[in-house]
Amino acid sequence: MLGGVGYATFIEPEDIGVDRVGIRLQRLPEAFDGLKIAQLSDLHYGPFTGAREIGAAADHVNALTPDLVLLTGDFITSPLLERTSTPASTPMADAVRCARVLSRIRAPLGVFAALGNHDATVNPGYIAEVLQAAGIRVLRNGRVPLERSGARLWLAGVDDVLDGHPRLDLALAGVPRADAVVLMAHEPDFADEASRQPVDLQVSGHTHGGQIRLPLIGAPYLPRLGRKYPYGYYRVRQMQLYTNRGIGTIGVPMRFGAPPEVTLFTLKAGV
């Protein structure tokens, strides 16, 4: 038993894996065929995860030479039962430190982020500000067109679903219905709503893959809006969904059966 605790505490949380996922999108323009997108999620800069672990994840991303990088929320860890509103607090300092580490990530089409529930319960405006100062564009109910050889792919992001003010209608405002859309939404179970709209791929985090997954039992705990699609690849109606296991930990500094993850998507055009 002690060996298992040691593994879950000291080995698996450090064992960042690269999950390579091929995604075929019927509406993807040929100009974007082969597009490489790296995803990081749930950095949780705080008591258990710091510059070393997040820096290692950033280095993994850069080594993959992605065209585009998506960061799907929870950059800090919210103190339990406390809402902090001044930059002098520890979560605010952690947000600055996290952004500083993430600023080393490079991708020709840019680095984009959506906020998570921990960000939303602390100070989402401040966290978005420090991320943008580090060169990371935050999409809170917004969208941006990515262009290549005259073709267009849309990237959209909603505000945190649990504790923010998500407006999918605003995130998709002005996007032609015929165009392909990749959506960042921190909570994966938001896919039930997103799949009713012309969204082709949703990328999420939030669950840590359960963080601790026991043989024959699975995860003893999964958060709200992370229980239906806890990790990996899913199809939800016409939409595809991927839930990343994240980098950091909360509650306890352990992972078991759910190692930290960098995801590398390769988009392919056609049926």
PyRosetta script that sets phi, psi and omega in degrees:
from pyrosetta import init, pose_from_sequence

init()
pose = pose_from_sequence("MLGGVGYATFIEPEDIGVDRVGIRLQRLPEAFDGLKIAQLSDLHYGPFTGAREIGAAADHVNALTPDLVLLTGDFITSPLLERTSTPASTPMADAVRCARVLSRIRAPLGVFAALGNHDATVNPGYIAEVLQAAGIRVLRNGRVPLERSGARLWLAGVDDVLDGHPRLDLALAGVPRADAVVLMAHEPDFADEASRQPVDLQVSGHTHGGQIRLPLIGAPYLPRLGRKYPYGYYRVRQMQLYTNRGIGTIGVPMRFGAPPEVTLFTLKAGV")
pose.set_psi(1, -41.9)
pose.set_omega(1, 178.9)
pose.set_phi(2, -61.6)
pose.set_psi(2, -35.6)
pose.set_omega(2, 177.6)
pose.set_phi(3, -63.5)
pose.set_psi(3, -40.2)
pose.set_omega(3, 178.5)
pose.set_phi(4, -65.4)
pose.set_psi(4, -39.6)
pose.set_omega(4, 177.8)
pose.set_phi(5, -65.4)
pose.set_psi(5, -41.2)
pose.set_omega(5, 178.3)
pose.set_phi(6, -63.7)
pose.set_psi(6, -41.9)
pose.set_omega(6, 177.9)
pose.set_phi(7, -61.9)
pose.set_psi(7, -46.1)
pose.set_omega(7, -176.9)
pose.set_phi(8, -67.6)
pose.set_psi(8, -25.5)
pose.set_omega(8, -177.3)
pose.set_phi(9, -91.6)
pose.set_psi(9, -42.3)
pose.set_omega(9, -169.4)
pose.set_phi(10, -109.9)
pose.set_psi(10, -20.6)
pose.set_omega(10, -173.3)
pose.set_phi(11, -106.6)
pose.set_psi(11, -60.9)
pose.set_omega(11, -174.4)
pose.set_phi(12, -61.9)
pose.set_psi(12, -39.5)
pose.set_omega(12, 178.7)
pose.set_phi(13, -61.6)
pose.set_psi(13, -19.7)
pose.set_omega(13, 179.8)
pose.set_phi(14, -94.5)
pose.set_psi(14, -10.5)
pose.set_omega(14, -170.9)
pose.set_phi(15, -90.8)
pose.set_psi(15, 75.2)
pose.set_omega(15, -178.3)
pose.set_phi(16, -71.4)
pose.set_psi(16, 124.3)
pose.set_omega(16, 177.8)
pose.set_phi(17, -105.8)
pose.set_psi(17, 153.8)
pose.set_omega(17, 174.1)
pose.set_phi(18, -105.8)
pose.set_psi(18, 112.1)
pose.set_omega(18, 177.0)
pose.set_phi(19, -95.6)
pose.set_psi(19, 118.2)
pose.set_omega(19, -178.2)
pose.set_phi(20, -98.6)
pose.set_psi(20, 123.2)
pose.set_omega(20, -172.6)
pose.set_phi(21, -128.3)
pose.set_psi(21, 121.4)
pose.set_omega(21, 173.6)
pose.set_phi(22, -87.8)
pose.set_psi(22, 129.9)
pose.set_omega(22, -179.2)
pose.set_phi(23, -124.9)
pose.set_psi(23, 121.1)
pose.set_omega(23, 177.2)
pose.set_phi(24, -100.8)
pose.set_psi(24, 121.4)
pose.set_omega(24, -179.2)
pose.set_phi(25, -114.7)
pose.set_psi(25, 120.8)
pose.set_omega(25, -176.1)
pose.set_phi(26, -61.2)
pose.set_psi(26, -33.6)
pose.set_omega(26, -175.5)
pose.set_phi(27, -94.4)
pose.set_psi(27, 3.6)
pose.set_omega(27, -178.7)
pose.set_phi(28, -69.6)
pose.set_psi(28, 127.5)
pose.set_omega(28, 176.9)
pose.set_phi(29, -63.2)
pose.set_psi(29, 147.7)
pose.set_omega(29, 180.0)
pose.set_phi(30, -57.0)
pose.set_psi(30, -30.5)
pose.set_omega(30, -179.3)
pose.set_phi(31, -63.0)
pose.set_psi(31, -22.8)
pose.set_omega(31, -179.8)
pose.set_phi(32, -101.2)
pose.set_psi(32, 5.3)
pose.set_omega(32, 177.7)
pose.set_phi(33, -60.8)
pose.set_psi(33, 126.8)
pose.set_omega(33, -177.9)
pose.set_phi(34, 90.3)
pose.set_psi(34, 3.5)
pose.set_omega(34, 178.9)
pose.set_phi(35, -58.1)
pose.set_psi(35, 132.0)
pose.set_omega(35, 179.0)
pose.set_phi(36, -105.0)
pose.set_psi(36, 123.9)
pose.set_omega(36, 179.5)
pose.set_phi(37, -121.0)
pose.set_psi(37, 123.3)
pose.set_omega(37, 174.5)
pose.set_phi(38, -98.1)
pose.set_psi(38, 141.7)
pose.set_omega(38, 178.7)
pose.set_phi(39, -125.4)
pose.set_psi(39, 133.0)
pose.set_omega(39, 167.0)
pose.set_phi(40, -120.8)
pose.set_psi(40, 150.2)
pose.set_omega(40, 178.5)
pose.set_phi(41, -148.7)
pose.set_psi(41, 160.5)
pose.set_omega(41, 170.9)
pose.set_phi(42, 48.6)
pose.set_psi(42, 59.8)
pose.set_omega(42, 178.5)
pose.set_phi(43, -67.2)
pose.set_psi(43, -40.3)
pose.set_omega(43, 176.3)
pose.set_phi(44, 51.8)
pose.set_psi(44, 49.1)
pose.set_omega(44, 173.7)
pose.set_phi(45, -57.3)
pose.set_psi(45, 122.6)
pose.set_omega(45, -175.1)
pose.set_phi(46, 171.7)
pose.set_psi(46, -142.7)
pose.set_omega(46, -172.5)
pose.set_phi(47, -61.0)
pose.set_psi(47, -34.3)
pose.set_omega(47, -172.7)
pose.set_phi(48, -110.6)
pose.set_psi(48, -15.0)
pose.set_omega(48, -174.9)
pose.set_phi(49, -133.6)
pose.set_psi(49, 129.6)
pose.set_omega(49, -176.1)
pose.set_phi(50, -136.0)
pose.set_psi(50, -155.4)
pose.set_omega(50, -173.9)
pose.set_phi(51, -62.6)
pose.set_psi(51, -34.1)
pose.set_omega(51, -177.8)
pose.set_phi(52, -65.5)
pose.set_psi(52, -49.4)
pose.set_omega(52, -177.4)
pose.set_phi(53, -69.1)
pose.set_psi(53, -43.6)
pose.set_omega(53, -179.0)
pose.set_phi(54, -70.3)
pose.set_psi(54, -35.7)
pose.set_omega(54, 175.0)
pose.set_phi(55, -62.2)
pose.set_psi(55, -39.3)
pose.set_omega(55, 177.5)
pose.set_phi(56, -63.5)
pose.set_psi(56, -40.1)
pose.set_omega(56, 177.8)
pose.set_phi(57, -65.2)
pose.set_psi(57, -41.9)
pose.set_omega(57, 178.4)
pose.set_phi(58, -62.1)
pose.set_psi(58, -40.0)
pose.set_omega(58, 178.7)
pose.set_phi(59, -65.9)
pose.set_psi(59, -38.0)
pose.set_omega(59, 174.9)
pose.set_phi(60, -58.7)
pose.set_psi(60, -44.6)
pose.set_omega(60, -179.6)
pose.set_phi(61, -61.1)
pose.set_psi(61, -49.5)
pose.set_omega(61, -178.9)
pose.set_phi(62, -60.8)
pose.set_psi(62, -35.1)
pose.set_omega(62, -179.9)
pose.set_phi(63, -66.6)
pose.set_psi(63, -22.9)
pose.set_omega(63, 179.8)
pose.set_phi(64, -83.0)
pose.set_psi(64, -8.4)
pose.set_omega(64, -178.7)
pose.set_phi(65, 45.5)
pose.set_psi(65, 58.3)
pose.set_omega(65, -179.8)
pose.set_phi(66, -73.5)
pose.set_psi(66, 158.8)
pose.set_omega(66, 172.8)
pose.set_phi(67, -78.6)
pose.set_psi(67, -28.9)
pose.set_omega(67, -171.9)
pose.set_phi(68, -149.1)
pose.set_psi(68, 143.7)
pose.set_omega(68, 178.6)
pose.set_phi(69, -125.5)
pose.set_psi(69, 133.6)
pose.set_omega(69, 179.2)
pose.set_phi(70, -119.7)
pose.set_psi(70, 130.7)
pose.set_omega(70, 180.0)
pose.set_phi(71, -116.7)
pose.set_psi(71, 115.8)
pose.set_omega(71, -167.0)
pose.set_phi(72, -106.9)
pose.set_psi(72, 44.3)
pose.set_omega(72, 162.9)
pose.set_phi(73, 96.8)
pose.set_psi(73, 170.9)
pose.set_omega(73, -174.0)
pose.set_phi(74, 59.0)
pose.set_psi(74, 67.1)
pose.set_omega(74, 178.2)
pose.set_phi(75, -78.9)
pose.set_psi(75, -23.3)
pose.set_omega(75, 179.0)
pose.set_phi(76, -130.6)
pose.set_psi(76, 176.5)
pose.set_omega(76, 175.5)
pose.set_phi(77, -113.3)
pose.set_psi(77, 124.7)
pose.set_omega(77, -178.9)
pose.set_phi(78, -76.5)
pose.set_psi(78, 132.3)
pose.set_omega(78, 174.0)
pose.set_phi(79, -60.6)
pose.set_psi(79, 139.1)
pose.set_omega(79, -178.6)
pose.set_phi(80, -61.4)
pose.set_psi(80, 133.8)
pose.set_omega(80, 174.7)
pose.set_phi(81, 58.0)
pose.set_psi(81, 26.6)
pose.set_omega(81, -179.0)
pose.set_phi(82, -136.8)
pose.set_psi(82, 135.1)
pose.set_omega(82, 174.4)
pose.set_phi(83, -113.1)
pose.set_psi(83, 121.0)
pose.set_omega(83, -174.0)
pose.set_phi(84, -105.1)
pose.set_psi(84, 137.1)
pose.set_omega(84, -173.8)
pose.set_phi(85, -128.7)
pose.set_psi(85, 6.9)
pose.set_omega(85, -179.8)
pose.set_phi(86, -124.0)
pose.set_psi(86, 141.5)
pose.set_omega(86, -178.8)
pose.set_phi(87, -64.0)
pose.set_psi(87, -8.8)
pose.set_omega(87, 179.6)
pose.set_phi(88, -78.0)
pose.set_psi(88, -13.2)
pose.set_omega(88, -176.0)
pose.set_phi(89, -75.4)
pose.set_psi(89, 163.2)
pose.set_omega(89, -177.8)
pose.set_phi(90, -61.2)
pose.set_psi(90, -45.7)
pose.set_omega(90, 178.1)
pose.set_phi(91, -58.2)
pose.set_psi(91, -34.1)
pose.set_omega(91, 178.9)
pose.set_phi(92, -67.2)
pose.set_psi(92, -43.6)
pose.set_omega(92, 176.6)
pose.set_phi(93, -62.9)
pose.set_psi(93, -38.1)
pose.set_omega(93, 177.7)
pose.set_phi(94, -63.5)
pose.set_psi(94, -37.2)
pose.set_omega(94, 178.4)
pose.set_phi(95, -61.7)
pose.set_psi(95, -41.3)
pose.set_omega(95, 178.3)
pose.set_phi(96, -65.1)
pose.set_psi(96, -43.9)
pose.set_omega(96, -179.8)
pose.set_phi(97, -64.4)
pose.set_psi(97, -41.1)
pose.set_omega(97, 179.2)
pose.set_phi(98, -63.5)
pose.set_psi(98, -46.1)
pose.set_omega(98, -179.9)
pose.set_phi(99, -61.6)
pose.set_psi(99, -37.7)
pose.set_omega(99, -179.8)
pose.set_phi(100, -62.1)
pose.set_psi(100, -42.1)
pose.set_omega(100, 178.9)
pose.set_phi(101, -67.9)
pose.set_psi(101, -44.3)
pose.set_omega(101, -177.0)
pose.set_phi(102, -67.8)
pose.set_psi(102, -19.7)
pose.set_omega(102, -178.7)
pose.set_phi(103, -65.4)
pose.set_psi(103, -13.6)
pose.set_omega(103, 178.6)
pose.set_phi(104, -78.2)
pose.set_psi(104, -11.8)
pose.set_omega(104, -178.7)
pose.set_phi(105, -72.3)
pose.set_psi(105, 137.3)
pose.set_omega(105, -179.0)
pose.set_phi(106, -126.6)
pose.set_psi(106, 137.9)
pose.set_omega(106, 175.0)
pose.set_phi(107, -157.4)
pose.set_psi(107, 133.8)
pose.set_omega(107, -174.2)
pose.set_phi(108, -61.5)
pose.set_psi(108, -31.3)
pose.set_omega(108, 179.0)
pose.set_phi(109, -92.1)
pose.set_psi(109, -1.5)
pose.set_omega(109, 173.8)
pose.set_phi(110, 110.3)
pose.set_psi(110, 169.3)
pose.set_omega(110, 176.6)
pose.set_phi(111, -118.5)
pose.set_psi(111, 124.5)
pose.set_omega(111, -174.4)
pose.set_phi(112, -125.9)
pose.set_psi(112, 155.2)
pose.set_omega(112, -177.5)
pose.set_phi(113, -140.7)
pose.set_psi(113, 153.4)
pose.set_omega(113, 164.9)
pose.set_phi(114, -121.7)
pose.set_psi(114, 155.1)
pose.set_omega(114, -178.5)
pose.set_phi(115, -91.0)
pose.set_psi(115, 154.6)
pose.set_omega(115, 177.8)
pose.set_phi(116, -109.6)
pose.set_psi(116, -177.7)
pose.set_omega(116, -175.8)
pose.set_phi(117, -68.1)
pose.set_psi(117, -33.5)
pose.set_omega(117, 176.6)
pose.set_phi(118, -67.1)
pose.set_psi(118, -38.9)
pose.set_omega(118, 175.9)
pose.set_phi(119, -63.3)
pose.set_psi(119, -42.8)
pose.set_omega(119, -175.0)
pose.set_phi(120, -67.7)
pose.set_psi(120, -30.6)
pose.set_omega(120, -178.4)
pose.set_phi(121, -85.3)
pose.set_psi(121, -9.7)
pose.set_omega(121, 178.1)
pose.set_phi(122, -96.4)
pose.set_psi(122, -77.2)
pose.set_omega(122, 177.7)
pose.set_phi(123, -163.2)
pose.set_psi(123, 86.1)
pose.set_omega(123, -173.4)
pose.set_phi(124, -61.2)
pose.set_psi(124, -35.8)
pose.set_omega(124, 179.9)
pose.set_phi(125, -63.7)
pose.set_psi(125, -43.1)
pose.set_omega(125, 179.9)
pose.set_phi(126, -67.5)
pose.set_psi(126, -43.2)
pose.set_omega(126, -179.4)
pose.set_phi(127, -64.1)
pose.set_psi(127, -41.6)
pose.set_omega(127, 175.9)
pose.set_phi(128, -61.4)
pose.set_psi(128, -38.8)
pose.set_omega(128, -179.0)
pose.set_phi(129, -64.0)
pose.set_psi(129, -45.0)
pose.set_omega(129, -177.7)
pose.set_phi(130, -71.9)
pose.set_psi(130, -31.5)
pose.set_omega(130, 176.0)
pose.set_phi(131, -66.1)
pose.set_psi(131, -44.3)
pose.set_omega(131, -179.1)
pose.set_phi(132, -67.2)
pose.set_psi(132, -32.7)
pose.set_omega(132, 175.8)
pose.set_phi(133, -65.9)
pose.set_psi(133, -23.5)
pose.set_omega(133, 178.3)
pose.set_phi(134, -90.7)
pose.set_psi(134, 7.9)
pose.set_omega(134, 177.6)
pose.set_phi(135, 89.0)
pose.set_psi(135, 14.2)
pose.set_omega(135, -179.1)
pose.set_phi(136, -107.5)
pose.set_psi(136, 118.5)
pose.set_omega(136, -177.4)
pose.set_phi(137, -84.0)
pose.set_psi(137, 124.5)
pose.set_omega(137, -177.5)
pose.set_phi(138, -98.8)
pose.set_psi(138, 128.0)
pose.set_omega(138, 178.8)
pose.set_phi(139, -106.6)
pose.set_psi(139, 107.2)
pose.set_omega(139, 176.6)
pose.set_phi(140, -113.4)
pose.set_psi(140, 95.5)
pose.set_omega(140, -173.8)
pose.set_phi(141, 60.3)
pose.set_psi(141, 41.9)
pose.set_omega(141, -179.5)
pose.set_phi(142, -133.7)
pose.set_psi(142, 176.7)
pose.set_omega(142, -178.6)
pose.set_phi(143, -149.4)
pose.set_psi(143, 159.0)
pose.set_omega(143, 177.6)
pose.set_phi(144, -145.6)
pose.set_psi(144, 136.3)
pose.set_omega(144, 176.2)
pose.set_phi(145, -83.7)
pose.set_psi(145, 136.3)
pose.set_omega(145, 172.8)
pose.set_phi(146, -104.1)
pose.set_psi(146, 129.6)
pose.set_omega(146, -174.3)
pose.set_phi(147, -120.6)
pose.set_psi(147, 140.5)
pose.set_omega(147, 178.9)
pose.set_phi(148, -152.2)
pose.set_psi(148, 122.4)
pose.set_omega(148, 177.6)
pose.set_phi(149, 51.7)
pose.set_psi(149, 39.8)
pose.set_omega(149, 177.9)
pose.set_phi(150, 81.8)
pose.set_psi(150, -4.3)
pose.set_omega(150, 179.0)
pose.set_phi(151, -99.2)
pose.set_psi(151, 164.3)
pose.set_omega(151, -174.4)
pose.set_phi(152, -135.7)
pose.set_psi(152, 136.5)
pose.set_omega(152, 172.1)
pose.set_phi(153, -127.7)
pose.set_psi(153, 134.4)
pose.set_omega(153, -177.4)
pose.set_phi(154, -99.7)
pose.set_psi(154, 137.2)
pose.set_omega(154, 171.2)
pose.set_phi(155, -112.6)
pose.set_psi(155, 128.0)
pose.set_omega(155, -179.4)
pose.set_phi(156, -127.6)
pose.set_psi(156, 158.5)
pose.set_omega(156, 177.2)
pose.set_phi(157, -147.3)
pose.set_psi(157, 137.5)
pose.set_omega(157, 175.7)
pose.set_phi(158, -103.3)
pose.set_psi(158, 152.5)
pose.set_omega(158, 172.2)
pose.set_phi(159, -62.5)
pose.set_psi(159, 161.8)
pose.set_omega(159, -177.0)
pose.set_phi(160, -54.4)
pose.set_psi(160, 137.0)
pose.set_omega(160, -173.6)
pose.set_phi(161, -78.3)
pose.set_psi(161, -39.1)
pose.set_omega(161, -176.9)
pose.set_phi(162, -73.3)
pose.set_psi(162, -47.3)
pose.set_omega(162, -169.6)
pose.set_phi(163, -125.7)
pose.set_psi(163, 5.3)
pose.set_omega(163, 177.9)
pose.set_phi(164, -106.8)
pose.set_psi(164, -149.7)
pose.set_omega(164, -179.4)
pose.set_phi(165, -130.9)
pose.set_psi(165, 72.8)
pose.set_omega(165, -175.8)
pose.set_phi(166, -70.4)
pose.set_psi(166, 134.8)
pose.set_omega(166, 176.8)
pose.set_phi(167, -138.2)
pose.set_psi(167, 91.8)
pose.set_omega(167, -179.7)
pose.set_phi(168, -63.8)
pose.set_psi(168, -32.3)
pose.set_omega(168, 179.0)
pose.set_phi(169, -62.5)
pose.set_psi(169, -38.8)
pose.set_omega(169, 177.3)
pose.set_phi(170, -71.6)
pose.set_psi(170, -38.0)
pose.set_omega(170, -179.6)
pose.set_phi(171, -62.5)
pose.set_psi(171, -30.1)
pose.set_omega(171, -177.5)
pose.set_phi(172, -103.4)
pose.set_psi(172, 4.5)
pose.set_omega(172, -177.3)
pose.set_phi(173, -60.8)
pose.set_psi(173, 129.6)
pose.set_omega(173, 177.9)
pose.set_phi(174, 83.3)
pose.set_psi(174, -1.9)
pose.set_omega(174, 179.5)
pose.set_phi(175, -84.2)
pose.set_psi(175, 121.5)
pose.set_omega(175, 177.6)
pose.set_phi(176, -59.2)
pose.set_psi(176, 136.2)
pose.set_omega(176, -175.4)
pose.set_phi(177, -63.4)
pose.set_psi(177, -19.7)
pose.set_omega(177, 180.0)
pose.set_phi(178, -83.4)
pose.set_psi(178, -11.4)
pose.set_omega(178, -174.4)
pose.set_phi(179, -87.6)
pose.set_psi(179, 149.0)
pose.set_omega(179, 178.0)
pose.set_phi(180, -74.5)
pose.set_psi(180, 143.3)
pose.set_omega(180, -176.7)
pose.set_phi(181, -133.0)
pose.set_psi(181, 130.9)
pose.set_omega(181, 168.9)
pose.set_phi(182, -108.0)
pose.set_psi(182, 127.7)
pose.set_omega(182, -174.8)
pose.set_phi(183, -115.0)
pose.set_psi(183, 131.6)
pose.set_omega(183, 169.6)
pose.set_phi(184, -96.0)
pose.set_psi(184, 124.8)
pose.set_omega(184, 175.2)
pose.set_phi(185, -144.1)
pose.set_psi(185, 122.0)
pose.set_omega(185, -173.0)
pose.set_phi(186, -57.6)
pose.set_psi(186, -47.0)
pose.set_omega(186, -175.9)
pose.set_phi(187, -88.7)
pose.set_psi(187, 122.2)
pose.set_omega(187, -174.5)
pose.set_phi(188, -66.2)
pose.set_psi(188, -31.2)
pose.set_omega(188, -176.7)
pose.set_phi(189, -69.9)
pose.set_psi(189, -7.1)
pose.set_omega(189, 170.8)
pose.set_phi(190, -62.6)
pose.set_psi(190, -14.3)
pose.set_omega(190, 179.2)
pose.set_phi(191, -57.4)
pose.set_psi(191, -29.4)
pose.set_omega(191, 179.2)
pose.set_phi(192, -63.0)
pose.set_psi(192, -32.2)
pose.set_omega(192, 176.0)
pose.set_phi(193, -84.6)
pose.set_psi(193, -45.6)
pose.set_omega(193, -176.7)
pose.set_phi(194, -61.6)
pose.set_psi(194, -32.4)
pose.set_omega(194, -176.6)
pose.set_phi(195, -70.9)
pose.set_psi(195, -10.1)
pose.set_omega(195, 175.6)
pose.set_phi(196, -84.6)
pose.set_psi(196, -6.1)
pose.set_omega(196, -179.8)
pose.set_phi(197, -113.2)
pose.set_psi(197, 168.5)
pose.set_omega(197, -179.1)
pose.set_phi(198, -75.9)
pose.set_psi(198, 65.7)
pose.set_omega(198, 176.6)
pose.set_phi(199, -110.1)
pose.set_psi(199, 131.9)
pose.set_omega(199, -176.6)
pose.set_phi(200, -91.5)
pose.set_psi(200, -39.0)
pose.set_omega(200, -176.8)
pose.set_phi(201, -143.9)
pose.set_psi(201, 128.8)
pose.set_omega(201, 171.9)
pose.set_phi(202, -111.0)
pose.set_psi(202, 132.7)
pose.set_omega(202, 175.2)
pose.set_phi(203, -115.5)
pose.set_psi(203, 134.4)
pose.set_omega(203, -172.0)
pose.set_phi(204, -141.8)
pose.set_psi(204, 176.1)
pose.set_omega(204, 176.2)
pose.set_phi(205, -142.1)
pose.set_psi(205, -120.9)
pose.set_omega(205, 167.8)
pose.set_phi(206, 81.1)
pose.set_psi(206, -40.7)
pose.set_omega(206, -168.7)
pose.set_phi(207, -90.3)
pose.set_psi(207, -19.3)
pose.set_omega(207, -171.0)
pose.set_phi(208, 59.7)
pose.set_psi(208, 19.4)
pose.set_omega(208, -176.1)
pose.set_phi(209, 66.2)
pose.set_psi(209, 16.4)
pose.set_omega(209, -173.9)
pose.set_phi(210, 100.7)
pose.set_psi(210, -24.0)
pose.set_omega(210, -177.6)
pose.set_phi(211, 68.1)
pose.set_psi(211, -48.8)
pose.set_omega(211, 173.6)
pose.set_phi(212, -126.3)
pose.set_psi(212, 116.2)
pose.set_omega(212, 179.3)
pose.set_phi(213, -120.9)
pose.set_psi(213, 117.0)
pose.set_omega(213, -175.3)
pose.set_phi(214, -92.7)
pose.set_psi(214, 145.1)
pose.set_omega(214, 177.7)
pose.set_phi(215, -55.8)
pose.set_psi(215, 135.3)
pose.set_omega(215, 177.3)
pose.set_phi(216, 70.2)
pose.set_psi(216, -16.0)
pose.set_omega(216, -176.4)
pose.set_phi(217, -106.5)
pose.set_psi(217, -39.9)
pose.set_omega(217, -174.1)
pose.set_phi(218, 87.6)
pose.set_psi(218, -152.6)
pose.set_omega(218, -176.8)
pose.set_phi(219, -83.3)
pose.set_psi(219, 122.4)
pose.set_omega(219, 175.9)
pose.set_phi(220, -63.4)
pose.set_psi(220, -26.1)
pose.set_omega(220, -177.9)
pose.set_phi(221, -141.8)
pose.set_psi(221, 135.4)
pose.set_omega(221, 170.1)
pose.set_phi(222, -133.5)
pose.set_psi(222, 141.6)
pose.set_omega(222, -176.5)
pose.set_phi(223, -74.9)
pose.set_psi(223, 162.5)
pose.set_omega(223, 174.6)
pose.set_phi(224, -55.9)
pose.set_psi(224, 142.5)
pose.set_omega(224, -177.1)
pose.set_phi(225, 63.2)
pose.set_psi(225, 21.3)
pose.set_omega(225, 174.0)
pose.set_phi(226, -137.2)
pose.set_psi(226, 18.6)
pose.set_omega(226, -174.3)
pose.set_phi(227, -97.6)
pose.set_psi(227, -22.1)
pose.set_omega(227, -176.8)
pose.set_phi(228, -87.9)
pose.set_psi(228, -36.3)
pose.set_omega(228, -177.4)
pose.set_phi(229, -129.6)
pose.set_psi(229, 71.4)
pose.set_omega(229, -166.9)
pose.set_phi(230, -74.2)
pose.set_psi(230, -28.6)
pose.set_omega(230, 178.0)
pose.set_phi(231, -165.9)
pose.set_psi(231, 149.5)
pose.set_omega(231, 174.1)
pose.set_phi(232, 87.0)
pose.set_psi(232, -156.3)
pose.set_omega(232, -169.6)
pose.set_phi(233, -98.5)
pose.set_psi(233, 140.2)
pose.set_omega(233, 177.2)
pose.set_phi(234, -143.2)
pose.set_psi(234, 157.8)
pose.set_omega(234, 165.0)
pose.set_phi(235, -112.3)
pose.set_psi(235, 128.4)
pose.set_omega(235, 179.3)
pose.set_phi(236, -126.2)
pose.set_psi(236, 106.4)
pose.set_omega(236, -170.2)
pose.set_phi(237, 54.3)
pose.set_psi(237, -128.5)
pose.set_omega(237, -178.3)
pose.set_phi(238, -85.6)
pose.set_psi(238, -6.3)
pose.set_omega(238, -173.6)
pose.set_phi(239, -94.5)
pose.set_psi(239, 151.4)
pose.set_omega(239, 172.1)
pose.set_phi(240, -105.0)
pose.set_psi(240, 148.1)
pose.set_omega(240, -175.6)
pose.set_phi(241, -135.0)
pose.set_psi(241, 140.0)
pose.set_omega(241, 171.4)
pose.set_phi(242, -132.9)
pose.set_psi(242, 130.4)
pose.set_omega(242, 178.2)
pose.set_phi(243, -110.0)
pose.set_psi(243, 115.7)
pose.set_omega(243, -178.9)
pose.set_phi(244, -83.2)
pose.set_psi(244, 143.4)
pose.set_omega(244, -177.2)
pose.set_phi(245, -78.8)
pose.set_psi(245, -9.9)
pose.set_omega(245, 176.5)
pose.set_phi(246, 82.2)
pose.set_psi(246, 177.5)
pose.set_omega(246, -178.1)
pose.set_phi(247, -111.2)
pose.set_psi(247, -47.3)
pose.set_omega(247, -173.6)
pose.set_phi(248, -87.2)
pose.set_psi(248, -177.9)
pose.set_omega(248, 177.3)
pose.set_phi(249, -132.2)
pose.set_psi(249, 156.5)
pose.set_omega(249, 172.7)
pose.set_phi(250, -135.3)
pose.set_psi(250, 161.5)
pose.set_omega(250, 178.8)
pose.set_phi(251, 80.7)
pose.set_psi(251, -66.5)
pose.set_omega(251, 175.8)
pose.set_phi(252, -134.5)
pose.set_psi(252, 148.1)
pose.set_omega(252, -178.9)
pose.set_phi(253, -81.5)
pose.set_psi(253, 55.0)
pose.set_omega(253, -174.4)
pose.set_phi(254, -134.7)
pose.set_psi(254, 150.3)
pose.set_omega(254, 165.8)
pose.set_phi(255, -137.9)
pose.set_psi(255, 141.2)
pose.set_omega(255, 175.8)
pose.set_phi(256, -149.3)
pose.set_psi(256, 120.7)
pose.set_omega(256, -178.7)
pose.set_phi(257, 74.0)
pose.set_psi(257, 9.6)
pose.set_omega(257, -179.3)
pose.set_phi(258, -149.3)
pose.set_psi(258, 67.0)
pose.set_omega(258, -175.3)
pose.set_phi(259, -65.4)
pose.set_psi(259, 154.7)
pose.set_omega(259, 178.7)
pose.set_phi(260, -60.6)
pose.set_psi(260, 152.4)
pose.set_omega(260, -168.1)
pose.set_phi(261, -138.2)
pose.set_psi(261, 135.4)
pose.set_omega(261, 160.2)
pose.set_phi(262, -107.0)
pose.set_psi(262, 127.6)
pose.set_omega(262, 178.8)
pose.set_phi(263, -103.5)
pose.set_psi(263, 136.2)
pose.set_omega(263, 173.4)
pose.set_phi(264, -120.4)
pose.set_psi(264, 110.5)
pose.set_omega(264, 176.8)
pose.set_phi(265, -92.3)
pose.set_psi(265, 140.0)
pose.set_omega(265, 168.4)
pose.set_phi(266, -117.8)
pose.set_psi(266, 114.0)
pose.set_omega(266, -177.8)
pose.set_phi(267, -84.5)
pose.set_psi(267, 137.0)
pose.set_omega(267, 177.0)
pose.set_phi(268, -123.6)
pose.set_psi(268, 142.4)
pose.set_omega(268, -179.4)
pose.set_phi(269, -89.5)
pose.set_psi(269, 145.6)
pose.set_omega(269, 173.2)
pose.set_phi(270, 105.3)
pose.set_psi(270, 173.3)
pose.set_omega(270, -177.0)
pose.set_phi(271, -74.1)
pose.dump_pdb("model.pdb")
